[in-house]
Amino acid sequence: MGPNPRVTAAPLVDAWQRARARRMRPLQVPGHKNRFAEGGVVLGSDLLGDLIRDDLPLQGGADDNGYTGGYLAQAEALWAASVGGDHARFLVGGSSQGNITSLVAAGGPERRVAVDRTSHRSALAGLVISGSDPVWVFPEIHPEFGLPLGVRPESLARLAGDVVAVFVTSPTYVGTISDVRGLAEQCDADDRTLIVDQAWGAHLGFMPGRGAIDQGADIVTTSVHKALMGYSQTAVVTVRGDRIDATRLDRAVDLTATTSPSATLMASIDATRAVMDRNGEDALASAIESTSRMRAALRRVPGLVVIDEGELGQACDPLKLTLWLPRTGVNGVELAHLLWEQGNGVEVADVDSIVMTISLLDEPAFCEETTAMLVGLVERLRGEPRAPAPAALWQVVPEVVMTPRAAYFAPRRRIKLADAVGEVSAEQFCPYPPGVPLLAPGERITAEVVRDIAEAGRIGRVAYCSDPTLETVEVVDA
Ligand SMILES: Cc1ncc(COP(=O)(O)O)c(C=O)c1O
């Protein structure tokens, strides 16, 4: 198959390469002055050399101080065109920055925004920073697997008339995909902005009709470093339509962005887009084929459930490999530990399930070896089938006492978590990964959540709380 007829130019990559080829002796920052790229004996090259060699700023590097080349803007316009959007901004603060930006753009002090309670913690940051007043909505949860299936369009019909925007995550961490088209139609009918956190689905944007922008969302954030090949931290926020115009998005991005962007990081977004325009169709077809072969082989393992479209009867990320384990008796946390020890880290694991990401760079042979290894490990750890113990975080239904912003800025005092039942939390407790808060600022602390936090701490890291031992909590000092 020939190259994709879409544009394959990469203006920011070209500018990056031209700058590298020039002899640059800058009389301006960065302080490393590009010397590590030149090799030879340089102060600190044993420690810094490999790390800083490819660093190049946009300002006074790939472009001049006035950005007169306009390479970043050109690259952003090409991204927007490739995924069907009207305007896109490259981010170096990950999808976290994109989610904050989206909520600032669409929400605002005391404006009500419907937010999926199983959102990544960056949505909470967006609520604190924007001052939006969240109305939590909840995804449907699979009755047996205990995994989120996405927020259904029907659940938006019950929202009050003053809700100005809806924020959902699709794909979810476990790979389930929402009916974004249905959500967009409902939001259009109600004159609301639909924001989609598509952090895990950058590849979907390059599959016609599958990305959230193509399906009618107004603002979509996607991590280029997750499903695609960008540098860690890279993401893009894209808008389509006139509900959120380019100026409004720019204002929100500029509120949260560095003024010293890395041309290297951003050029990796441009390069990824150009590669997808050129080879994406074939590469995606091959990775999807490998993943479905893995799924078919793993489904043959007695008791092993592969979470995909066939199993759930709804859209799922074609590159996520999510296994549900209770009928094999295998503990997902133990399985993930063994995998990590041999160099095969997984996205997330709990007792019942394990989630892995297959990418365009995973070759068929690697996928086959991985399948055989997974089958071997499941047999090694196999036990008696057991009742599921679904992770609590997908199913939290909190009592909200005040907004996350009000709780965040309220006077606080520290008490023992075990004694905090009935108090209002001033902070969040987030098992990471997946980064969905068990307890958010402004929520009433219950005996169940105290128990769930302790349990999450036993099997993994609970992050973004002030006391990593989980012994104490900051509560709102009423
Ligand atoms: C659903 C979701 N949204 C947003 C993010 C944040 O992405 P990033 O790490 O690129 O900031 C994550 C991170 O894992 C996530 O799972």
The ligand as an SDF file (V2000), in Angstrom:
LIG
                    3D

 16 16  0  0  0  0  0  0  0  0999 V2000
   -7.6980    8.5910   31.7840 C   0  0  0  0  0  0  0  0  0  0  0  0
   -6.4560    9.4190   31.9620 C   0  0  0  0  0  0  0  0  0  0  0  0
   -6.5010   10.7190   31.6930 N   0  0  0  0  0  0  0  0  0  0  0  0
   -5.4180   11.5160   31.8300 C   0  0  0  0  0  0  0  0  0  0  0  0
   -4.2240   10.9860   32.2470 C   0  0  0  0  0  0  0  0  0  0  0  0
   -3.0460   11.8920   32.3960 C   0  0  0  0  0  0  0  0  0  0  0  0
   -2.1800   11.6690   31.3340 O   0  0  0  0  0  0  0  0  0  0  0  0
   -0.6570   12.1690   31.3670 P   0  0  0  0  0  0  0  0  0  0  0  0
    0.0690   11.1490   32.1590 O   0  0  0  0  0  0  0  0  0  0  0  0
   -0.2920   12.1980   29.9220 O   0  0  0  0  0  0  0  0  0  0  0  0
   -0.6370   13.4990   32.0110 O   0  0  0  0  0  0  0  0  0  0  0  0
   -4.1290    9.6300   32.5450 C   0  0  0  0  0  0  0  0  0  0  0  0
   -2.8600    9.0520   33.0080 C   0  0  0  0  0  0  0  0  0  0  0  0
   -2.6820    7.9020   33.1590 O   0  0  0  0  0  0  0  0  0  0  0  0
   -5.2820    8.8280   32.4120 C   0  0  0  0  0  0  0  0  0  0  0  0
   -5.2660    7.5310   32.7160 O   0  0  0  0  0  0  0  0  0  0  0  0
  1  2  1  0
  2  3  1  0
  2 15  2  0
  3  4  2  0
  4  5  1  0
  5  6  1  0
  5 12  2  0
  6  7  1  0
  7  8  1  0
  8  9  2  0
  8 10  1  0
  8 11  1  0
 12 13  1  0
 12 15  1  0
 13 14  2  0
 15 16  1  0
M  END
$$$$
